[in-house]
Amino acid sequence: MSNSKKVVVVTGASQGLGAGIVAGFRKLGYQVVATSRSIQPSTDPDILTVAGDIADPATAEKIIREGVARFGRIDTLVNNAGIFLAKPFTQYTREDYVNTVATNMGSFFHMSQHAIAQMEKQGDGGHVVSITTTLVDHAIDGVPSVLASLTKGGMNAATKSLAIEYAKRGIRVNAVSPGIIKTPMHGEETHAALGSLHPMGHMGEVQDIVGAVLYLDSAAFVTGEILHVDGGQSAGH
């Protein structure tokens, strides 16, 4: 089917950052393919929900296929789904490693591969933007997070590589690198301590990340960018 509206795919879309990103794109008139493991159907005809385990490569193919069948095209992919597991390095289990690599790097790889292939078929460019973490650039004493740094750091590197590979085909590839954001995963009793880890003295809001994603989506001359939205963490202390 043909479609004049832009279409965005958002992973990890059922709550927190993902739900905020979906709402932000809908306000701009985008049609949305929203996915997470347990996402529920939407009453909005311009939102297609696809439930599935993003760590499964078959899920990526299904999401893009069903999105194209419903809306006709894919213009933007937001790789938002991810696992953050803070443990001392020697206490990570093999299961921790396998699950984090599959969910963070595996979903990035397979979702981006299928989305970019579809964008190439369309022939008029596209955009991939991924949510990583500022811990890649700025490790914090007391926040042991090697698996996050390993996987999200790989995503940052791949973002730059893909940006160059597809630049002449009009497909841009960027990332947003957040600090600690107020979402349901952080209880209110932790906000003061977590906020103190940022030079600005407070945590970020979901809308800070939504705004960064929407900026990158509209910034036609920006590719290969890792945009830090981290209250100054990556700059130092």
PyMOL commands that set and color helices and strands:
alter all, ss='L'
color gray80, all
select helices_A, chain A and resi 16-27+57-71+89-91+94-122+134-136+146-169+188-195+206-218+233-235
alter helices_A, ss='H'
color red, helices_A
select strands_A, chain A and resi 7-11+31-36+47-51+76-79+126-131+171-178+226-229
alter strands_A, ss='S'
color yellow, strands_A
deselect
rebuild
show_as cartoon
